[in-house]
Amino acid sequence: MGIFTGINGLLAELSVDAVSLKPEPGDPDIRSSYLGGHPYWPDGSQWPNSGGEPMSFVCQINFGEVPALPGFPTEGLLQWFVGSGDVAGMTFDDTQGAQGFEVRWITDLTAPSTRYVSYPTRPYGDCGQELFGVVGRCPGYDAPLSFQELNPLPYRIVFERVRALPDGADRFTERQRQTLGAALQDAGLVGDEDLLDAPAPYYGLSIAWRDHVYYQLRDSGDVWDGAHIGGHPRFIQGDVRGTGNYADMDDPESGVLVSIGGSDLCDWWAGGTASIFGDPRALALGDLSSIRYHTDR
């Protein structure tokens, strides 16, 4: 993996394992991984609510189908719901990240499901993406408050082990910024502007990183840029790790349990992202207390 002289060591340092999520046509099994539809529903299950309204079901992930990642569970079913309002459950006060969503973790899948995959649920809005000839639906900002009917054909999710890089330089260490800046200068890829002289969050350096490194490796297939498990988080308006209810980037509780949007799987919020963060080892033990939710566009 390389772009220009002096960058290979930095790429090796920043590159991490992840698992890609891609859509595939076909009818999913009620215990499998899929986006939309109705989740696996043993007898006695109660639909979650937020603000007095039924939540929207986003997806379920069967970790028995996910290629192994260090620390992540190798079995168990994760179900993810978000609020059905026009900001998909996101709150903007001291509850941000801790409310407006629900994650369920099921390890015993032997009970029969009382619902099938395309059983009608509280519908969510049309986000305008066509996939396999069907217009896709995701919760999100563009969803009207009076929701349209649910897409009756949920998307199966298939997985692949991939490599991932951060999509910006705002969380690089000082040494990593110096390495990147020097390599860009030596390669003649920047002008007279001193990219290292700019204050955080280092917009100029991030733009140079994306233009000359990240996008090239993404386009060549060397790194993954879509929906994923593990790897690096993706933010649109800024990294929230270490703020409010979100764990710092070095804390295991900031692990990417699932991130969707900006990919073939789901055009969340017309180019936005939605992620749930948490300690994957705690998830494997059934401890959901560390899980946080974030969405932006």
C-alpha positions as CSV (number, residue, x, y, z in Angstrom):
1,M,0.0,0.0,0.0
2,G,1.7,3.2,-1.1
3,I,1.1,6.5,-2.8
4,F,4.3,8.6,-2.7
5,T,7.6,8.5,-1.0
6,G,7.6,8.8,2.7
7,I,4.0,7.7,3.3
8,N,4.1,3.9,3.6
9,G,5.0,3.9,7.3
10,L,2.2,6.2,8.1
11,L,-0.3,4.1,6.1
12,A,0.8,1.0,7.9
13,E,0.4,2.7,11.3
14,L,-3.1,4.1,10.5
15,S,-4.5,1.1,8.6
16,V,-6.8,-1.2,10.6
17,D,-9.0,-4.2,10.1
18,A,-12.7,-3.7,9.5
19,V,-15.7,-5.6,7.9
20,S,-17.6,-4.1,5.0
21,L,-21.4,-4.3,4.8
22,K,-22.9,-4.7,1.3
23,P,-26.4,-5.3,0.1
24,E,-27.3,-8.4,-1.8
25,P,-30.6,-9.4,-3.4
26,G,-32.6,-12.3,-2.1
27,D,-34.9,-13.1,0.8
28,P,-33.1,-12.9,4.2
29,D,-33.7,-15.4,6.9
30,I,-35.4,-14.0,10.0
31,R,-32.2,-14.7,12.1
32,S,-29.8,-13.4,9.4
33,S,-28.3,-9.9,8.8
34,Y,-30.4,-7.4,6.9
35,L,-31.4,-3.7,6.6
36,G,-35.1,-2.8,7.0
37,G,-37.9,-5.3,7.2
38,H,-39.0,-6.7,10.5
39,P,-36.5,-8.0,13.1
40,Y,-36.4,-11.5,14.6
41,W,-39.2,-11.4,17.1
42,P,-39.6,-14.1,19.8
43,D,-42.9,-14.3,21.6
44,G,-43.2,-11.5,24.2
45,S,-41.0,-9.0,22.4
46,Q,-42.1,-5.4,22.8
47,W,-41.6,-2.7,20.1
48,P,-39.4,0.1,21.4
49,N,-40.7,3.7,21.6
50,S,-39.1,7.1,21.7
51,G,-41.0,10.3,22.6
52,G,-44.2,8.3,22.7
53,E,-43.8,7.1,19.1
54,P,-42.8,3.7,17.8
55,M,-39.1,3.6,16.7
56,S,-37.9,2.7,13.2
57,F,-36.0,-0.6,12.8
58,V,-32.7,0.0,11.0
59,C,-31.0,-3.3,10.8
60,Q,-30.0,-6.5,12.5
61,I,-26.5,-8.0,12.4
62,N,-25.9,-11.7,13.1
63,F,-22.3,-11.8,14.3
64,G,-22.1,-15.5,13.4
65,E,-22.0,-14.3,9.8
66,V,-19.4,-11.5,10.3
67,P,-15.7,-12.3,9.6
68,A,-13.9,-12.3,12.9
69,L,-12.4,-9.1,14.2
70,P,-10.3,-8.9,17.4
71,G,-12.4,-8.3,20.4
72,F,-15.7,-8.5,18.5
73,P,-18.4,-11.2,19.3
74,T,-18.4,-14.2,17.0
75,E,-22.1,-15.0,17.7
76,G,-25.2,-13.1,18.8
77,L,-27.8,-11.0,17.1
78,L,-27.7,-7.2,17.3
79,Q,-30.9,-5.2,16.6
80,W,-30.8,-1.5,16.1
81,F,-33.7,0.9,16.3
82,V,-33.8,4.7,16.1
83,G,-36.4,7.4,16.8
84,S,-38.9,7.9,13.9
85,G,-38.8,11.8,13.9
86,D,-37.2,14.0,11.3
87,V,-33.7,13.7,12.9
88,A,-33.9,9.9,13.3
89,G,-33.8,10.0,17.1
90,M,-30.8,12.3,17.5
91,T,-31.0,14.6,20.5
92,F,-29.0,17.8,20.9
93,D,-28.8,18.4,24.7
94,D,-27.0,16.6,27.5
95,T,-28.7,13.3,26.4
96,Q,-27.0,13.3,22.9
97,G,-25.8,9.9,22.0
98,A,-27.5,8.2,24.9
99,Q,-31.1,8.5,24.0
100,G,-33.3,8.3,20.9
101,F,-32.2,4.8,19.9
102,E,-32.3,1.3,21.2
103,V,-29.9,-1.7,20.7
104,R,-31.0,-5.2,21.6
105,W,-28.6,-8.2,21.9
106,I,-30.0,-11.7,21.5
107,T,-27.8,-14.8,22.0
108,D,-30.5,-17.5,22.1
109,L,-32.0,-17.7,18.7
110,T,-33.7,-21.1,19.2
111,A,-37.2,-19.6,19.9
112,P,-39.4,-19.3,16.9
113,S,-40.1,-15.8,15.5
114,T,-43.7,-14.6,15.7
115,R,-43.0,-12.3,12.7
116,Y,-41.5,-12.8,9.3
117,V,-39.0,-10.6,7.6
118,S,-41.4,-8.6,5.5
119,Y,-44.1,-8.3,8.2
120,P,-45.4,-4.7,8.2
121,T,-43.8,-2.5,10.8
122,R,-44.1,1.2,11.6
123,P,-42.9,2.6,8.2
124,Y,-40.1,5.0,7.7
125,G,-39.4,7.5,5.0
126,D,-38.2,7.3,1.4
127,C,-34.6,8.3,1.2
128,G,-34.7,8.1,-2.6
129,Q,-32.1,5.5,-3.3
130,E,-32.8,2.8,-5.9
131,L,-31.3,-0.6,-5.3
132,F,-32.1,-3.8,-7.3
133,G,-34.9,-1.8,-9.0
134,V,-36.6,-0.9,-5.7
135,V,-36.5,2.6,-4.1
136,G,-34.7,2.1,-0.7
137,R,-36.0,3.5,2.6
138,C,-34.1,4.6,5.6
139,P,-35.0,6.7,8.6
140,G,-33.5,10.1,8.4
141,Y,-33.9,13.9,7.9
142,D,-35.7,13.6,4.6
143,A,-38.3,11.3,6.0
144,P,-41.7,13.0,6.4
145,L,-43.4,13.0,9.8
146,S,-46.3,11.1,8.1
147,F,-44.2,8.1,7.1
148,Q,-44.6,6.3,3.8
149,E,-45.1,2.6,3.7
150,L,-42.1,0.4,4.5
151,N,-40.2,-1.2,1.7
152,P,-41.5,-4.8,1.9
153,L,-38.2,-6.2,0.5
154,P,-35.5,-5.8,3.0
155,Y,-31.9,-5.9,1.9
156,R,-29.7,-8.9,2.9
157,I,-26.3,-7.8,4.2
158,V,-23.2,-9.6,3.2
159,F,-19.7,-9.1,4.8
160,E,-16.1,-9.0,3.8
161,R,-12.9,-8.4,5.8
162,V,-11.3,-5.1,4.6
163,R,-8.7,-2.5,5.6
164,A,-9.7,1.0,6.7
165,L,-8.0,4.4,7.1
166,P,-9.3,7.6,8.8
167,D,-10.9,9.9,6.2
168,G,-9.3,13.0,7.7
169,A,-6.2,14.2,9.5
170,D,-7.9,16.0,12.4
171,R,-7.1,13.2,14.9
172,F,-3.6,12.5,13.7
173,T,-0.9,12.9,16.3
174,E,1.6,15.7,15.9
175,R,4.2,13.3,14.6
176,Q,1.7,11.9,12.1
177,R,0.8,15.4,10.9
178,Q,4.5,16.2,10.5
179,T,5.2,13.0,8.6
180,L,2.3,13.7,6.2
181,G,3.1,17.3,5.7
182,A,6.8,16.6,4.9
183,A,5.8,13.8,2.5
184,L,3.4,16.1,0.7
185,Q,6.0,18.9,0.4
186,D,8.7,16.5,-0.9
187,A,6.2,15.2,-3.5
188,G,5.4,18.7,-4.6
189,L,1.7,18.2,-3.9
190,V,1.1,21.3,-1.9
191,G,1.9,25.0,-2.7
192,D,3.4,27.6,-0.6
193,E,0.7,27.2,2.1
194,D,2.0,25.8,5.4
195,L,-0.6,23.1,6.1
196,L,1.0,22.4,9.5
197,D,0.7,26.0,10.6
198,A,-3.1,26.0,10.5
199,P,-5.0,25.4,13.8
200,A,-7.0,22.3,14.7
201,P,-9.0,20.7,13.2
202,Y,-6.4,21.0,10.3
203,Y,-8.8,21.3,7.4
204,G,-6.1,22.0,4.8
205,L,-4.1,18.9,5.9
206,S,-7.3,16.8,5.9
207,I,-8.2,17.9,2.4
208,A,-4.7,17.1,1.1
209,W,-4.9,13.7,2.9
210,R,-8.2,12.9,1.2
211,D,-7.2,14.2,-2.3
212,H,-3.8,12.7,-2.5
213,V,-4.1,9.5,-0.4
214,Y,-7.4,8.5,0.9
215,Y,-9.5,8.8,-2.3
216,Q,-6.9,7.2,-4.4
217,L,-6.7,4.2,-2.1
218,R,-10.5,4.0,-1.9
219,D,-10.8,4.1,-5.7
220,S,-8.2,1.4,-6.2
221,G,-10.0,-0.8,-3.7
222,D,-7.1,-0.9,-1.2
223,V,-9.2,0.6,1.6
224,W,-13.0,0.5,2.3
225,D,-15.1,3.7,2.5
226,G,-18.7,2.4,3.0
227,A,-20.8,0.9,5.7
228,H,-18.7,-1.1,8.1
229,I,-18.1,-2.8,11.5
230,G,-14.8,-2.0,13.3
231,G,-12.2,0.2,11.6
232,H,-12.4,4.0,11.8
233,P,-15.5,6.0,12.4
234,R,-16.9,8.3,9.7
235,F,-18.3,11.8,10.5
236,I,-19.6,14.5,8.3
237,Q,-19.7,17.6,10.6
238,G,-16.9,16.6,13.0
239,D,-15.6,13.9,15.3
240,V,-17.7,13.7,18.4
241,R,-15.5,11.2,20.3
242,G,-14.4,12.6,23.6
243,T,-17.3,15.1,23.8
244,G,-20.4,14.8,26.0
245,N,-21.6,11.2,26.3
246,Y,-19.1,9.9,23.8
247,A,-16.0,8.0,24.8
248,D,-12.6,9.2,23.8
249,M,-11.0,7.8,20.6
250,D,-8.5,5.7,22.7
251,D,-11.3,4.2,24.9
252,P,-12.6,0.7,23.9
253,E,-16.1,2.2,24.2
254,S,-15.5,4.2,21.1
255,G,-15.3,1.1,18.9
256,V,-17.5,1.1,15.8
257,L,-20.1,-1.6,16.3
258,V,-22.0,-0.7,13.1
259,S,-21.8,2.3,10.8
260,I,-24.0,2.8,7.7
261,G,-24.7,5.6,5.2
262,G,-22.9,7.0,2.3
263,S,-22.8,3.6,0.5
264,D,-24.7,1.2,-1.6
265,L,-26.2,-0.3,1.6
266,C,-28.1,2.8,2.6
267,D,-28.1,6.5,1.5
268,W,-28.8,7.7,5.0
269,W,-29.9,11.3,5.1
270,A,-28.8,11.8,1.5
271,G,-25.1,11.4,2.1
272,G,-25.1,11.3,5.9
273,T,-23.9,8.6,8.3
274,A,-25.4,6.8,11.3
275,S,-23.2,4.8,13.7
276,I,-23.4,3.0,17.0
277,F,-20.3,3.0,19.1
278,G,-19.4,0.8,22.1
279,D,-17.0,-1.7,23.6
280,P,-17.3,-4.8,21.5
281,R,-16.0,-7.1,24.3
282,A,-18.8,-5.7,26.6
283,L,-21.3,-6.3,23.8
284,A,-20.2,-9.9,23.6
285,L,-21.0,-10.2,27.3
286,G,-24.4,-8.6,26.9
287,D,-23.4,-5.3,28.5
288,L,-25.0,-2.6,26.4
289,S,-24.3,0.3,28.8
290,S,-21.4,1.7,26.8
291,I,-23.3,2.0,23.5
292,R,-23.8,5.4,22.0
293,Y,-25.5,6.6,18.8
294,H,-24.6,9.4,16.4
295,T,-26.0,10.6,13.1
296,D,-25.2,13.6,11.0
297,R,-25.1,14.8,7.4
